[in-house]
Amino acid sequence: MNLTELSFPTLCFYLCAAITVAAALGVITAKNPVHAVLSLVLAFFSSGMIWLLLQAEFLAISIVLIYIGVVMVLFLFVVMMVDINAARLRDGFWRYLPVGLVVAGVMVAEMALVLNGRYFGLAAVPAPEPAAADFSNVKMLAHLLYTEYAYAFELAALILTVGLIAAVMLTFNKRVGSKRVDPADQVAVKARDRLVMHSIPAEKEPVVEPVTDGSAEVRS
């Protein structure tokens, strides 16, 4: 392929793809967890630029605002606040390295077979046609989600809900010295158990009144 024949969008694609791959390698090779998170932010941002080149502006903005602006910033704060023992994380690295290399080799081979096939070549996947002036990515995405992919969309929402409930339930593990409230006991409580009335007889303090001979007389 002659570099002089490449168009500007193609050059931008290769540049963003190279930055994404380099940032992804930085995520798994960085020794400092903060550097790994920052490399992941760069990988997400470069992926958003690739979505933008594919005329998917909504997905590009979503990956920048949601993943970088919310998720990755939260990860960065957690990593900076939690005292991570880097030496302990590296324990067993060389022991599991052969298995990791085998798995990585299989994944690379599968990706090479798929991308070099006749269904994913440049001739089979041409550049998208320019969209009309009134074309809306949000409208098209919503139409596809709630028509052709409605069941898949609902299934993904259900899986995310189950994951959220599981994450909440993991925090209720019984730990020594921690106080917890059982929701079942709160629901089963009765109104009469919250307030108990006791009948206490009234008591009157004795009154001391002086008399004329200098002594005191006590009256109840």
C-alpha positions as a Markdown table, in Angstrom:
| # | Residue | x | y | z |
|---|---|---|---|---|
| 1 | Met | 0.0 | 0.0 | 0.0 |
| 2 | Asn | 1.4 | 3.4 | -1.1 |
| 3 | Leu | 1.4 | 5.9 | 1.8 |
| 4 | Thr | 0.8 | 8.7 | -0.7 |
| 5 | Glu | -2.5 | 7.2 | -1.7 |
| 6 | Leu | -3.9 | 7.1 | 1.8 |
| 7 | Ser | -6.6 | 9.6 | 2.6 |
| 8 | Phe | -6.7 | 11.8 | 5.7 |
| 9 | Pro | -9.4 | 9.7 | 7.5 |
| 10 | Thr | -7.4 | 6.5 | 6.8 |
| 11 | Leu | -4.2 | 8.0 | 8.3 |
| 12 | Cys | -6.2 | 9.2 | 11.3 |
| 13 | Phe | -7.6 | 5.7 | 11.7 |
| 14 | Tyr | -4.2 | 4.0 | 11.7 |
| 15 | Leu | -2.8 | 6.7 | 14.1 |
| 16 | Cys | -5.7 | 6.2 | 16.5 |
| 17 | Ala | -5.5 | 2.4 | 16.2 |
| 18 | Ala | -1.7 | 2.5 | 16.9 |
| 19 | Ile | -2.3 | 4.7 | 20.0 |
| 20 | Thr | -5.0 | 2.4 | 21.2 |
| 21 | Val | -2.9 | -0.7 | 20.9 |
| 22 | Ala | 0.1 | 1.0 | 22.6 |
| 23 | Ala | -2.1 | 2.3 | 25.4 |
| 24 | Ala | -3.7 | -1.2 | 25.9 |
| 25 | Leu | -0.2 | -2.7 | 26.2 |
| 26 | Gly | 0.6 | 0.0 | 28.7 |
| 27 | Val | -2.3 | -1.1 | 30.9 |
| 28 | Ile | -1.0 | -4.6 | 31.3 |
| 29 | Thr | 2.7 | -3.8 | 31.5 |
| 30 | Ala | 2.7 | -0.7 | 33.8 |
| 31 | Lys | 4.0 | -1.4 | 37.3 |
| 32 | Asn | 2.3 | 1.6 | 38.8 |
| 33 | Pro | -1.5 | 1.2 | 39.0 |
| 34 | Val | -2.1 | 4.9 | 38.4 |
| 35 | His | -0.1 | 4.7 | 35.2 |
| 36 | Ala | -2.2 | 1.7 | 34.2 |
| 37 | Val | -5.4 | 3.6 | 34.7 |
| 38 | Leu | -4.1 | 6.6 | 32.8 |
| 39 | Ser | -3.1 | 4.3 | 29.9 |
| 40 | Leu | -6.6 | 2.9 | 29.9 |
| 41 | Val | -8.1 | 6.4 | 29.7 |
| 42 | Leu | -5.9 | 7.0 | 26.6 |
| 43 | Ala | -7.1 | 3.7 | 25.1 |
| 44 | Phe | -10.7 | 4.7 | 25.6 |
| 45 | Phe | -10.2 | 8.1 | 24.2 |
| 46 | Ser | -8.5 | 6.7 | 21.1 |
| 47 | Ser | -11.3 | 4.2 | 20.7 |
| 48 | Gly | -13.8 | 7.1 | 20.8 |
| 49 | Met | -11.9 | 8.8 | 18.0 |
| 50 | Ile | -12.2 | 5.6 | 15.9 |
| 51 | Trp | -16.0 | 5.6 | 16.6 |
| 52 | Leu | -16.0 | 9.2 | 15.4 |
| 53 | Leu | -14.3 | 8.3 | 12.2 |
| 54 | Leu | -17.0 | 5.7 | 11.6 |
| 55 | Gln | -19.6 | 8.4 | 11.9 |
| 56 | Ala | -20.9 | 7.1 | 15.2 |
| 57 | Glu | -20.8 | 10.4 | 17.0 |
| 58 | Phe | -23.2 | 9.2 | 19.8 |
| 59 | Leu | -21.0 | 6.2 | 20.7 |
| 60 | Ala | -17.9 | 8.4 | 20.6 |
| 61 | Ile | -19.3 | 10.9 | 23.0 |
| 62 | Ser | -20.7 | 8.2 | 25.2 |
| 63 | Ile | -17.3 | 6.5 | 25.6 |
| 64 | Val | -15.6 | 9.8 | 26.4 |
| 65 | Leu | -18.2 | 11.1 | 28.9 |
| 66 | Ile | -19.2 | 7.8 | 30.6 |
| 67 | Tyr | -16.1 | 5.7 | 30.6 |
| 68 | Ile | -13.5 | 8.4 | 30.9 |
| 69 | Gly | -15.5 | 11.1 | 32.7 |
| 70 | Val | -17.2 | 8.8 | 35.2 |
| 71 | Val | -15.9 | 5.2 | 35.4 |
| 72 | Met | -12.2 | 5.8 | 34.9 |
| 73 | Val | -12.1 | 8.9 | 37.2 |
| 74 | Leu | -13.7 | 6.7 | 39.9 |
| 75 | Phe | -11.2 | 4.0 | 39.3 |
| 76 | Leu | -8.4 | 6.5 | 39.5 |
| 77 | Phe | -9.6 | 7.9 | 42.8 |
| 78 | Val | -10.0 | 4.4 | 44.2 |
| 79 | Val | -6.5 | 3.4 | 43.1 |
| 80 | Met | -5.0 | 6.5 | 44.6 |
| 81 | Met | -6.8 | 6.2 | 47.9 |
| 82 | Val | -6.4 | 2.4 | 48.4 |
| 83 | Asp | -2.9 | 1.3 | 49.6 |
| 84 | Ile | -2.1 | -1.3 | 47.0 |
| 85 | Asn | 0.8 | -3.6 | 47.7 |
| 86 | Ala | 2.4 | -3.8 | 44.2 |
| 87 | Ala | 4.9 | -6.5 | 45.4 |
| 88 | Arg | 2.1 | -8.8 | 46.4 |
| 89 | Leu | 0.3 | -8.3 | 43.1 |
| 90 | Arg | 3.4 | -9.5 | 41.2 |
| 91 | Asp | 3.6 | -12.7 | 43.2 |
| 92 | Gly | 3.1 | -15.7 | 40.9 |
| 93 | Phe | 3.7 | -13.7 | 37.7 |
| 94 | Trp | 6.3 | -16.0 | 36.3 |
| 95 | Arg | 4.4 | -19.0 | 37.4 |
| 96 | Tyr | 1.3 | -18.1 | 35.4 |
| 97 | Leu | 3.2 | -16.5 | 32.5 |
| 98 | Pro | 3.3 | -19.7 | 30.2 |
| 99 | Val | -0.5 | -20.1 | 30.6 |
| 100 | Gly | -1.1 | -16.4 | 29.8 |
| 101 | Leu | 1.1 | -16.6 | 26.7 |
| 102 | Val | -0.8 | -19.7 | 25.4 |
| 103 | Val | -4.1 | -17.9 | 25.9 |
| 104 | Ala | -2.8 | -14.7 | 24.3 |
| 105 | Gly | -1.5 | -16.7 | 21.3 |
| 106 | Val | -4.8 | -18.4 | 20.8 |
| 107 | Met | -6.6 | -15.1 | 20.9 |
| 108 | Val | -4.2 | -13.5 | 18.4 |
| 109 | Ala | -4.5 | -16.5 | 16.1 |
| 110 | Glu | -8.3 | -16.3 | 16.2 |
| 111 | Met | -8.3 | -12.5 | 15.5 |
| 112 | Ala | -5.8 | -13.0 | 12.6 |
| 113 | Leu | -8.0 | -15.7 | 11.0 |
| 114 | Val | -11.1 | -13.5 | 11.3 |
| 115 | Leu | -9.6 | -10.3 | 10.2 |
| 116 | Asn | -7.8 | -11.9 | 7.2 |
| 117 | Gly | -10.9 | -13.6 | 6.0 |
| 118 | Arg | -13.0 | -12.5 | 3.1 |
| 119 | Tyr | -15.7 | -11.0 | 5.3 |
| 120 | Phe | -13.5 | -8.4 | 7.1 |
| 121 | Gly | -11.2 | -7.2 | 4.4 |
| 122 | Leu | -11.1 | -3.6 | 3.1 |
| 123 | Ala | -13.0 | -4.7 | 0.0 |
| 124 | Ala | -15.7 | -6.4 | 2.0 |
| 125 | Val | -16.2 | -3.6 | 4.4 |
| 126 | Pro | -16.1 | -0.3 | 2.4 |
| 127 | Ala | -16.1 | 3.1 | 4.0 |
| 128 | Pro | -19.5 | 4.3 | 5.2 |
| 129 | Glu | -21.4 | 6.6 | 2.9 |
| 130 | Pro | -21.8 | 10.2 | 4.0 |
| 131 | Ala | -24.9 | 10.6 | 6.1 |
| 132 | Ala | -27.6 | 13.1 | 5.2 |
| 133 | Ala | -27.8 | 16.4 | 6.9 |
| 134 | Asp | -30.9 | 15.4 | 9.0 |
| 135 | Phe | -29.5 | 12.0 | 10.0 |
| 136 | Ser | -29.5 | 11.3 | 13.8 |
| 137 | Asn | -27.3 | 8.6 | 15.3 |
| 138 | Val | -29.4 | 8.7 | 18.5 |
| 139 | Lys | -32.6 | 8.1 | 16.7 |
| 140 | Met | -31.2 | 5.2 | 14.6 |
| 141 | Leu | -29.6 | 3.6 | 17.7 |
| 142 | Ala | -32.8 | 3.9 | 19.7 |
| 143 | His | -34.8 | 2.4 | 16.8 |
| 144 | Leu | -32.4 | -0.6 | 16.5 |
| 145 | Leu | -32.3 | -1.2 | 20.3 |
| 146 | Tyr | -36.1 | -1.2 | 20.7 |
| 147 | Thr | -37.0 | -3.1 | 17.6 |
| 148 | Glu | -34.4 | -5.6 | 16.3 |
| 149 | Tyr | -32.3 | -5.9 | 19.5 |
| 150 | Ala | -35.1 | -5.4 | 22.1 |
| 151 | Tyr | -34.6 | -8.8 | 23.7 |
| 152 | Ala | -30.8 | -8.5 | 23.8 |
| 153 | Phe | -31.1 | -5.0 | 25.3 |
| 154 | Glu | -33.5 | -6.2 | 28.0 |
| 155 | Leu | -31.2 | -9.2 | 28.7 |
| 156 | Ala | -28.2 | -6.9 | 29.1 |
| 157 | Ala | -30.2 | -4.7 | 31.5 |
| 158 | Leu | -31.1 | -7.8 | 33.5 |
| 159 | Ile | -27.5 | -9.0 | 33.7 |
| 160 | Leu | -26.4 | -5.6 | 34.9 |
| 161 | Thr | -29.1 | -5.5 | 37.5 |
| 162 | Val | -28.0 | -8.9 | 38.8 |
| 163 | Gly | -24.4 | -7.7 | 38.9 |
| 164 | Leu | -25.5 | -4.7 | 40.9 |
| 165 | Ile | -27.4 | -6.7 | 43.4 |
| 166 | Ala | -24.5 | -9.2 | 43.7 |
| 167 | Ala | -22.1 | -6.3 | 44.4 |
| 168 | Val | -24.4 | -4.9 | 47.1 |
| 169 | Met | -24.8 | -8.3 | 48.7 |
| 170 | Leu | -21.0 | -8.8 | 48.9 |
| 171 | Thr | -20.8 | -5.9 | 51.2 |
| 172 | Phe | -23.1 | -7.6 | 53.7 |
| 173 | Asn | -20.6 | -10.2 | 54.7 |
| 174 | Lys | -20.4 | -10.7 | 58.4 |
| 175 | Arg | -17.2 | -9.2 | 59.7 |
| 176 | Val | -15.9 | -9.1 | 63.3 |
| 177 | Gly | -16.6 | -5.8 | 65.0 |
| 178 | Ser | -19.0 | -4.5 | 62.4 |
| 179 | Lys | -22.6 | -3.5 | 63.0 |
| 180 | Arg | -25.3 | -4.5 | 60.6 |
| 181 | Val | -29.0 | -4.4 | 60.4 |
| 182 | Asp | -31.1 | -7.2 | 59.1 |
| 183 | Pro | -33.8 | -5.9 | 56.7 |
| 184 | Ala | -36.0 | -8.9 | 57.5 |
| 185 | Asp | -36.2 | -7.9 | 61.1 |
| 186 | Gln | -37.0 | -4.3 | 60.1 |
| 187 | Val | -39.9 | -5.4 | 58.0 |
| 188 | Ala | -41.2 | -7.9 | 60.5 |
| 189 | Val | -41.3 | -5.4 | 63.4 |
| 190 | Lys | -44.7 | -4.5 | 64.9 |
| 191 | Ala | -45.9 | -1.1 | 66.0 |
| 192 | Arg | -46.6 | -2.4 | 69.5 |
| 193 | Asp | -42.9 | -3.6 | 69.8 |
| 194 | Arg | -41.6 | -0.1 | 69.2 |
| 195 | Leu | -43.4 | 1.6 | 72.1 |
| 196 | Val | -44.1 | 0.0 | 75.5 |
| 197 | Met | -46.3 | 1.9 | 78.0 |
| 198 | His | -45.6 | 1.3 | 81.8 |
| 199 | Ser | -47.9 | 2.4 | 84.6 |
| 200 | Ile | -45.8 | 4.1 | 87.3 |
| 201 | Pro | -47.4 | 5.3 | 90.5 |
| 202 | Ala | -47.0 | 9.0 | 91.2 |
| 203 | Glu | -44.8 | 9.9 | 94.1 |
| 204 | Lys | -44.8 | 13.1 | 96.0 |
| 205 | Glu | -41.7 | 14.4 | 97.7 |
| 206 | Pro | -42.1 | 15.2 | 101.4 |
| 207 | Val | -42.3 | 18.9 | 102.3 |
| 208 | Val | -40.4 | 20.2 | 105.4 |
| 209 | Glu | -42.1 | 23.1 | 107.1 |
| 210 | Pro | -40.6 | 25.0 | 110.1 |
| 211 | Val | -42.6 | 25.3 | 113.4 |
| 212 | Thr | -42.5 | 28.0 | 116.1 |
| 213 | Asp | -40.2 | 26.1 | 118.6 |
| 214 | Gly | -37.3 | 25.8 | 116.1 |
| 215 | Ser | -37.9 | 22.2 | 115.1 |
| 216 | Ala | -39.1 | 21.0 | 111.6 |
| 217 | Glu | -42.2 | 19.1 | 110.7 |
| 218 | Val | -42.2 | 16.8 | 107.8 |
| 219 | Arg | -45.4 | 16.4 | 105.7 |
| 220 | Ser | -45.8 | 13.9 | 103.0 |
